[in-house]
Amino acid sequence: MNFLGFKAPCTVDVELFKEGGEKPKMVTVRSASGVSETIPLYKDGETVSGVCTITPAFGKKIDHQGVKIELLGQIEAYYDKGSFYDFIASVREVAGPGELKEEVKFDFEFPKMEMVNETYSGVNVRLRYVVKVTMVRSYRGSVVKDFPFCVRNTSILPEINNSIKMEVGIEDCLHIEFEYKKSKYHLKDVLVGKIYFLLVQIKLKHMELEIRRRETTGSGSNQYNETQTMAKYEVMDGAPVKGECVPIRLFLSAYDLTPTYKNINNKFSVKYFLNLVLVDEEDR
């Protein structure tokens, strides 16, 4: 709430529903401050409706210039001084100018909303959806309160899902070939693969597989790349020999992963990479 140093003149609460008064499922997500919060879950094309309750404090009347309820889809770029870009902005004027003497309830509905972008909270950017209630006041500041909700969408499995296969090595020292069955995975999938040691002339100590997330924000000279290691999985402990094959089986549901995002509203992208790390006995 914003009211320029004065005590809150009222309390504002919102209860969200789907079409027909159905209560949405609740999910736990990480807020911008890193704290977990439980919020309602919607998907693209669903109706967002609800009831807003405004209760005056101290039993006093409140003069106002109107009450509006907005549904906003916003991208916040932390690198750009926390600026918001609204890609969805739908508004309902639920009350004209007047005074509030007692508790009042306002029903609202945003039917069949196009919400193709998913909720995302990253290092330099976040995408969020909120129902925003504003009681406009000419003096002492308006009363504003946000009620976030989450959007997650499902998609059909890709018809073509090629394997990943590559040979890498150090000349005359190490030659390995790795193969993963697929290049596209769902968030609860299992990553299955194999690593073949074709030549081993150095003493390896262990090998691990990493899942890395690269978040790209901005463009041109103002482009920022942040890479996070989302998972580390020890594939092998000990020295392999020539001809050895090491199987890989990694359950993705154990990790905090998101879908891949490609150039969302020209603001950000998110990609995932598999990184194979080999360490020798000299910790190189």
Secondary structure, DSSP 8 states (H G I E B T S, - for coil): ---TTS--SEEEEEEEE-GGG----EEEEE-TTS-EEEEEEE-TT--EEEEEEEEESTT--EEES-EEEEEEEEEEEGGGTTEEEEEEEEEEEEE-SEEE-S-EEEEEEETT----S--EE-SSEEEEEEEEEEE--SSS--EEEEEEEEE-------S----EEEEEEETTTEEEEEEES-S---TT-EEEEEEEEEEE-S-EEEEEEEEEEEEEES-GGG-EEEEEEEEEEEEEES---TT-EEEEEEEGGGS-----EEEETTTEEEEEEEEEEEEETT--
